[in-house]
Amino acid sequence: MSFEVSVIVPNYNNAKYLEKCIRSIYDQSFKNFEIILIDDNSSDNPEKEIKKYKNFENFKFIKLKKNKGPAFVRNLGMRKSKNEYVAFLDSDDFWLPNKLEKQINFMRLNNYSFTFTDYFLIKKINTDGPKKVIYSKKVYDFETFVKDTTIGTSTIVIKKNLIKNLKFKNTLIMEDYLFKCEILKKKTLAYNCDEVLTGYRITPNSRNSKVIRNIKNLWGINDKYLKFSFFKNLKCIIFVIISSLKKYGANKYLNQ
């Protein structure tokens, strides 16, 4: 059976969040999707959380025998996808119920190939209480994105024919940042659906929770893969830090 959207869900030791993640996909008002859940050899028994979905026609579960890292997992998901659109959702994040419907309609209406949404931050399992909303720019090209990297991976939907042979590279972290850069370097634009439709979770163990390390790795990726000069790299890093401080606030940003 063919579907319109493949939702690629990489998972590694996030069993406690996995049910909410998968449930948020099945609760979508847009129903023409498949889920490709790839477990990267977790040790916390994710099978227990998703056993009720295993026989669903639109649910594919792949358990890796060895830990391969998020780049390998996402690439495998893209290879398994045969549909018009690809969406990504990390297993500790979730969507609001009308996310796919609004985003796919937005893409169809405007003939867009790369879109994303705004999102809100969650720092606890319990999602009650006030949430910090992160608003992105309306449109990103490559030069804009490398100065303000706010497109959340769990918010994006991309036309499969735009990806073609592009792959996530096996960098230490921030492989998703580089993947977005390589798409935008094709003279593609990324458009904001302009609604807050995704919940993005930051935990103490999140790869994105260590700010100084992330800045060092961002510098390395800009240098090695994007071939930025020293001064362009420095300028972009400064812009990213300023943008992050504005969005998250000094205390929250520096203590993540």
NURO-625928 format. One record per residue (C-alpha): residue number from 1; residue in three letters; chain; x, y, z. Coordinates in steps of 0.001 Angstrom, whole numbers, plus 500000, padded with zeros to 6 digits. Layout:
// NURO-625928
(NUM "Ala" "A" (X Y Z));
...
***
This chain:
// NURO-625928
(1 "Met" "A" (500000 500000 500000));
(2 "Ser" "A" (501304 503477 499156));
(3 "Phe" "A" (501015 506525 501366));
(4 "Glu" "A" (501684 510224 500857));
(5 "Val" "A" (503990 510797 503818));
(6 "Ser" "A" (506715 508671 505402));
(7 "Val" "A" (507333 509678 509021));
(8 "Ile" "A" (510848 508613 509994));
(9 "Val" "A" (511266 508117 513744));
(10 "Pro" "A" (514810 507354 514963));
(11 "Asn" "A" (514911 505969 518494));
(12 "Tyr" "A" (517669 505299 520982));
(13 "Asn" "A" (516905 504684 524673));
(14 "Asn" "A" (513821 506916 524664));
(15 "Ala" "A" (511261 504253 525624));
(16 "Lys" "A" (509657 506497 528241));
(17 "Tyr" "A" (508751 509056 525565));
(18 "Leu" "A" (508057 506684 522680));
(19 "Glu" "A" (504352 506032 523256));
(20 "Lys" "A" (503560 509784 523308));
(21 "Cys" "A" (505590 510278 520135));
(22 "Ile" "A" (503886 507482 518174));
(23 "Arg" "A" (500451 508317 519562));
(24 "Ser" "A" (500866 511918 518379));
(25 "Ile" "A" (501343 510635 514819));
(26 "Tyr" "A" (498318 508350 514907));
(27 "Asp" "A" (496254 511204 516352));
(28 "Gln" "A" (496901 513318 513263));
(29 "Ser" "A" (493879 514620 511367));
(30 "Phe" "A" (495834 513763 508194));
(31 "Lys" "A" (495797 509962 507932));
(32 "Asn" "A" (497636 509089 504718));
(33 "Phe" "A" (501018 508333 506289));
(34 "Glu" "A" (503288 505481 507239));
(35 "Ile" "A" (505591 505362 510255));
(36 "Ile" "A" (509121 504023 509860));
(37 "Leu" "A" (510430 503538 513387));
(38 "Ile" "A" (514079 502500 513533));
(39 "Asp" "A" (515519 501537 516884));
(40 "Asp" "A" (519276 502007 517161));
(41 "Asn" "A" (519884 498982 519404));
(42 "Ser" "A" (518285 500485 522528));
(43 "Ser" "A" (518678 498770 525899));
(44 "Asp" "A" (515424 500038 527495));
(45 "Asn" "A" (512942 497675 525790));
(46 "Pro" "A" (511185 499978 523293));
(47 "Glu" "A" (509235 496953 521981));
(48 "Lys" "A" (507074 497083 525092));
(49 "Glu" "A" (505944 500629 524261));
(50 "Ile" "A" (505041 499987 520630));
(51 "Lys" "A" (503749 496393 520658));
(52 "Lys" "A" (500143 497482 520032));
(53 "Tyr" "A" (501189 499129 516745));
(54 "Lys" "A" (503270 496285 515293));
(55 "Asn" "A" (500456 494809 513242));
(56 "Phe" "A" (499261 498122 511844));
(57 "Glu" "A" (499558 498234 508064));
(58 "Asn" "A" (501201 501657 508124));
(59 "Phe" "A" (503721 500864 510885));
(60 "Lys" "A" (507206 499568 510118));
(61 "Phe" "A" (509566 498708 512956));
(62 "Ile" "A" (513251 497989 512389));
(63 "Lys" "A" (515539 496964 515248));
(64 "Leu" "A" (519254 497350 514545));
(65 "Lys" "A" (521572 494686 515950));
(66 "Lys" "A" (524326 497244 516550));
(67 "Asn" "A" (524239 500921 517460));
(68 "Lys" "A" (524863 502868 514250));
(69 "Gly" "A" (524098 506470 515201));
(70 "Pro" "A" (521363 508897 514078));
(71 "Ala" "A" (522821 509585 510617));
(72 "Phe" "A" (522713 505895 509652));
(73 "Val" "A" (519209 505526 511113));
(74 "Arg" "A" (517750 508502 509240));
(75 "Asn" "A" (519431 507408 505994));
(76 "Leu" "A" (517958 503940 506389));
(77 "Gly" "A" (514537 505488 506942));
(78 "Met" "A" (514867 507554 503763));
(79 "Arg" "A" (515879 504454 501788));
(80 "Lys" "A" (512785 502635 503060));
(81 "Ser" "A" (510524 505550 502140));
(82 "Lys" "A" (508823 505320 498752));
(83 "Asn" "A" (506371 508158 499226));
(84 "Glu" "A" (506024 511749 498012));
(85 "Tyr" "A" (506865 513428 501318));
(86 "Val" "A" (509320 512646 504110));
(87 "Ala" "A" (508831 513929 507654));
(88 "Phe" "A" (511108 513458 510655));
(89 "Leu" "A" (510096 513120 514289));
(90 "Asp" "A" (512604 512328 517033));
(91 "Ser" "A" (511262 509756 519466));
(92 "Asp" "A" (511288 512147 522447));
(93 "Asp" "A" (509332 514828 520556));
(94 "Phe" "A" (505689 514933 519443));
(95 "Trp" "A" (503254 516704 517127));
(96 "Leu" "A" (499993 518509 517721));
(97 "Pro" "A" (497037 516749 516045));
(98 "Asn" "A" (496684 519005 512988));
(99 "Lys" "A" (500401 519313 512228));
(100 "Leu" "A" (500594 517156 509110));
(101 "Glu" "A" (497290 518346 507681));
(102 "Lys" "A" (498203 522020 507945));
(103 "Gln" "A" (501736 521508 506681));
(104 "Ile" "A" (500860 519305 503700));
(105 "Asn" "A" (498058 521680 502675));
(106 "Phe" "A" (500494 524591 503004));
(107 "Met" "A" (502951 522802 500712));
(108 "Arg" "A" (500343 521871 498134));
(109 "Leu" "A" (498759 525322 498040));
(110 "Asn" "A" (502082 527072 497481));
(111 "Asn" "A" (503986 524316 495651));
(112 "Tyr" "A" (506700 524244 498322));
(113 "Ser" "A" (509213 521411 498659));
(114 "Phe" "A" (510724 522158 502092));
(115 "Thr" "A" (508696 523402 505059));
(116 "Phe" "A" (508854 523507 508841));
(117 "Thr" "A" (506844 524751 511832));
(118 "Asp" "A" (507471 526717 514987));
(119 "Tyr" "A" (507714 524665 518183));
(120 "Phe" "A" (507618 524787 521956));
(121 "Leu" "A" (510231 523506 524383));
(122 "Ile" "A" (509643 520843 527009));
(123 "Lys" "A" (512148 520047 529726));
(124 "Lys" "A" (510173 517445 531688));
(125 "Ile" "A" (508236 514275 530975));
(126 "Asn" "A" (505135 516024 532305));
(127 "Thr" "A" (504126 518560 529656));
(128 "Asp" "A" (501818 520606 531877));
(129 "Gly" "A" (502588 524195 532709));
(130 "Pro" "A" (503942 527136 530692));
(131 "Lys" "A" (506080 526344 527654));
(132 "Lys" "A" (508708 528399 525896));
(133 "Val" "A" (507679 528927 522268));
(134 "Ile" "A" (510437 529166 519665));
(135 "Tyr" "A" (509504 531246 516642));
(136 "Ser" "A" (511584 530845 513497));
(137 "Lys" "A" (511958 533147 510515));
(138 "Lys" "A" (509323 532986 507789));
(139 "Val" "A" (511749 531857 505084));
(140 "Tyr" "A" (515310 530523 505103));
(141 "Asp" "A" (517852 530289 502348));
(142 "Phe" "A" (521316 528862 502920));
(143 "Glu" "A" (522925 532122 504031));
(144 "Thr" "A" (520096 532891 506438));
(145 "Phe" "A" (520072 529424 507947));
(146 "Val" "A" (523772 529270 508820));
(147 "Lys" "A" (523279 532436 510895));
(148 "Asp" "A" (520054 531271 512588));
(149 "Thr" "A" (519747 527498 512787));
(150 "Thr" "A" (516266 527407 514324));
(151 "Ile" "A" (514600 524948 511908));
(152 "Gly" "A" (513750 522017 514192));
(153 "Thr" "A" (514312 518619 512596));
(154 "Ser" "A" (511125 517229 514142));
(155 "Thr" "A" (509143 520006 512439));
(156 "Ile" "A" (510216 519554 508816));
(157 "Val" "A" (508456 517960 505864));
(158 "Ile" "A" (510395 517614 502601));
(159 "Lys" "A" (509422 516370 499170));
(160 "Lys" "A" (511283 513131 498519));
(161 "Asn" "A" (512368 514228 495039));
(162 "Leu" "A" (514213 517178 496582));
(163 "Ile" "A" (516357 514867 498719));
(164 "Lys" "A" (517408 512598 495819));
(165 "Asn" "A" (520795 511116 496757));
(166 "Leu" "A" (521524 513380 499726));
(167 "Lys" "A" (522396 511589 502960));
(168 "Phe" "A" (522963 512521 506571));
(169 "Lys" "A" (526706 512475 507177));
(170 "Asn" "A" (528099 510644 510179));
(171 "Thr" "A" (529298 513678 512124));
(172 "Leu" "A" (529662 513488 515894));
(173 "Ile" "A" (526520 515585 516362));
(174 "Met" "A" (524540 518121 514293));
(175 "Glu" "A" (524269 515807 511298));
(176 "Asp" "A" (520766 517238 510803));
(177 "Tyr" "A" (522151 520803 510587));
(178 "Leu" "A" (524509 519743 507790));
(179 "Phe" "A" (521723 517876 505978));
(180 "Lys" "A" (519546 521013 505960));
(181 "Cys" "A" (522491 523078 504761));
(182 "Glu" "A" (523086 520737 501833));
(183 "Ile" "A" (519439 520936 500789));
(184 "Leu" "A" (519406 524733 501049));
(185 "Lys" "A" (522632 524951 499030));
(186 "Lys" "A" (520617 523671 496076));
(187 "Lys" "A" (519066 527160 495883));
(188 "Thr" "A" (516044 525751 497712));
(189 "Leu" "A" (514075 527828 500202));
(190 "Ala" "A" (512566 526513 503463));
(191 "Tyr" "A" (509181 528000 504361));
(192 "Asn" "A" (507625 528336 507791));
(193 "Cys" "A" (504068 527017 508080));
(194 "Asp" "A" (503844 529811 510665));
(195 "Glu" "A" (502128 527856 513413));
(196 "Val" "A" (503353 526224 516625));
(197 "Leu" "A" (502695 522545 515901));
(198 "Thr" "A" (505572 520567 517440));
(199 "Gly" "A" (506734 519785 520962));
(200 "Tyr" "A" (510520 519636 521229));
(201 "Arg" "A" (511984 518000 524311));
(202 "Ile" "A" (515307 518947 525916));
(203 "Thr" "A" (516605 516510 528512));
(204 "Pro" "A" (519936 516454 530399));
(205 "Asn" "A" (521091 513673 528070));
(206 "Ser" "A" (520019 515362 524837));
(207 "Arg" "A" (522763 515766 522291));
(208 "Asn" "A" (521552 519355 521840));
(209 "Ser" "A" (521738 520210 525536));
(210 "Lys" "A" (525502 520972 525693));
(211 "Val" "A" (525969 524460 524352));
(212 "Ile" "A" (529765 524873 524301));
(213 "Arg" "A" (530235 521461 522694));
(214 "Asn" "A" (527625 522300 520071));
(215 "Ile" "A" (529345 525568 519176));
(216 "Lys" "A" (532661 523740 518721));
(217 "Asn" "A" (531005 521147 516505));
(218 "Leu" "A" (529180 523816 514520));
(219 "Trp" "A" (532521 525479 513860));
(220 "Gly" "A" (533995 522155 512754));
(221 "Ile" "A" (531140 521362 510365));
(222 "Asn" "A" (531236 524842 508827));
(223 "Asp" "A" (534974 524474 508339));
(224 "Lys" "A" (535225 520857 507130));
(225 "Tyr" "A" (532055 520374 505107));
(226 "Leu" "A" (530842 523855 504139));
(227 "Lys" "A" (534374 525202 503546));
(228 "Phe" "A" (533755 528507 505278));
(229 "Ser" "A" (536658 530891 505648));
(230 "Phe" "A" (537764 531683 509204));
(231 "Phe" "A" (536016 535059 509166));
(232 "Lys" "A" (532774 533774 507634));
(233 "Asn" "A" (532701 530961 510167));
(234 "Leu" "A" (533283 533386 513031));
(235 "Lys" "A" (530559 535712 511764));
(236 "Cys" "A" (528041 532860 511468));
(237 "Ile" "A" (528850 531505 514935));
(238 "Ile" "A" (528367 534956 516475));
(239 "Phe" "A" (525005 535318 514736));
(240 "Val" "A" (523909 531859 515920));
(241 "Ile" "A" (524832 532674 519526));
(242 "Ile" "A" (523010 536018 519415));
(243 "Ser" "A" (519942 534413 517840));
(244 "Ser" "A" (519923 531639 520455));
(245 "Leu" "A" (520276 534108 523326));
(246 "Lys" "A" (517302 536088 522004));
(247 "Lys" "A" (515151 532984 521700));
(248 "Tyr" "A" (516092 531087 524841));
(249 "Gly" "A" (517352 533824 527172));
(250 "Ala" "A" (520815 533968 528687));
(251 "Asn" "A" (520176 531767 531723));
(252 "Lys" "A" (518258 529054 529912));
(253 "Tyr" "A" (520606 529065 526935));
(254 "Leu" "A" (523853 528890 528870));
(255 "Asn" "A" (522597 526300 531349));
(256 "Gln" "A" (521025 523869 528926));
***
